[in-house]
Structure formats: structure tokens, C-alpha cells
Amino acid sequence: MIVRLTIPARREFVALARQVVVESARRETALAPERLEDIRLIVSEAVTNAVQAHSRMARGHSGPTDPGTIDLSCDVSDGRITIVVTDSGGGSEVPLDGPFEPPDASVGRIGGYGLPIIDMLSDELSVRAAGQGTRITVVINLDGQRDVGRRSAANGRSVS
Amino acid sequence: MLCDVSVSTSSRAGEREVTIQVVGELDLATIPEFRSAARRVAAADYDNVQVDLRACEFIDSAALGVLLGLARRVGPGRLAVLAAGPVAQIITLTGVAELVGLVDDSASHGTGRA
């Protein structure tokens, strides 16, 4: 099963991206409800990052600008679900090789939770420069249980 | 998906209380209204602040950021976040449940919707 979706890089389309991917995964896999919720959040965070990259780039221009588009794909094969979000928003603000550590909430810092949350809920995460923007690739094993932090604890970062 | 944010106030035993209720989904498109309500509430010096997310079906990391900011502004022990199901789970998974004063209402959530 392969889903391909191109959306305008506008904040109103983040919900649509979530819905399309989660409904596809619900129909095509036997994932438990909580894993579908993980996918919902993963897609939302990845697409939000992409929209924000486009917004930052647009702020650098004067006058009305085309927001550009974001490409989203979701493939289910070989017991894995692979979600790829590609933007052309001029590049990432995060270090591409991670680690994607959450900010330390106890000292009052807020924000910056997007990639750490994706990293925590997925089996593989890669963030790469691609063309005029960034490509985020997330892999979730269909037979995996929700077990937050298992990768970090077991074998370190699997950023590839 | 639309999102509705409402703010209501009450007084109990001489304490001023305020509740922010969110119905719908909180994401990049809908968070400005929630963030602005949280800022107004934080600036108004209530004795107790409650955020009712029981009718909220989705929150993202930005919404977690707003909750953390609100918790810091109102001070320890004065914020309670009511949530159930996936929303309560993500608050717990990200390790901020205690910081934001999560009250997990999942038990009644499940039976209430069955």
C-alpha cells in the first residue's frame, strides 16, 4: 500500500495529512489503536516542522509569496510502515544527525519537542537535506510494541 | 478540524478559579487561540487554573509547550490538566504529567463513550 499526498505548506493542512495517513494505516495494517495514535502524532510533528520551515522562508521575502508544497508518502511493506515528509522550506534548523534530545522541561524551557517525540515513538528516524529543503523519514515496525525509549536504551541512536 | 477554546471563571470558598476548555484538535492551525487564552489566564493571577482537555481529541508538541509555559507562570500546585485517552497518554509519555498537574480521566472517558 502506498499513499502519496502533496499539500500546500499551510498550517490548515496539517490535520488533513494526519487524517490521510492514519486512515490508510488503519485500513492496511493491524496496528493497535495506541500505535495509530503514535502515527497521528508523528505525522503531525513532521508536517508541522515542514510548514514552519516554509513560513520561515516566506518571512524572508517581501510581499505575498506562494507557500510552496509539502510531499508526504506512506508505504507499508516488509512489515514496516515508512512515512516520508519532504519540504522545500530552505533547510532545517535542527542538526541533521541528531541526537534529538527533548529540552529539559524541569528548567522551564518550552518548545523543541517535535523531533524528540518522533524519535521516541518510532523505530527509525532520519532527517536529511533534500533539494531546497529537508526530508524526514520515519519507520515503524508493524510487529513492534509501543515501548518508548527502547532504541536509546538497547542500542543507541539508530539515526541513519 | 475546528477547535473551540472557552474560558470560564468561578469562585469557590473565596478562591478564584478559571477553566480553559478545549474541544476539538490542537495543532499548528488551532493553537494560537489556546496560547492566547493561556496567556490571558496566566496574567490574571487566579488561585487555581484548570485546563479541561477531556473533549480534546489531539494535542501536538506545541500544545505541550503551552501547558508547560502555563504551569511555570501559575506556579506549583495551582494548575490541573484534565485529559483522557490518547491526549493523557502523550502528556504522560513525554514525561511532563507531573509538571503540568495531569489528572488522567481515562477510566470515565472509556465508559462514557462506550
Interface residues (C-beta under 8 A of the other chain):
Chain A: R11 E12 V14 A15 R18 E34 E37 R40 L41 S44 E45 T48 V51 Q52 P102 A105 S106 G108 I110 G111 Y113 G114 I117 M120 L121 V148
Chain B: M1 E25 D27 L28 A29 F58 D60 S61 A62 L64 G65 V66 L68 G69 R72 P86 Q89 I90 L93 T94 G95 V96 L99
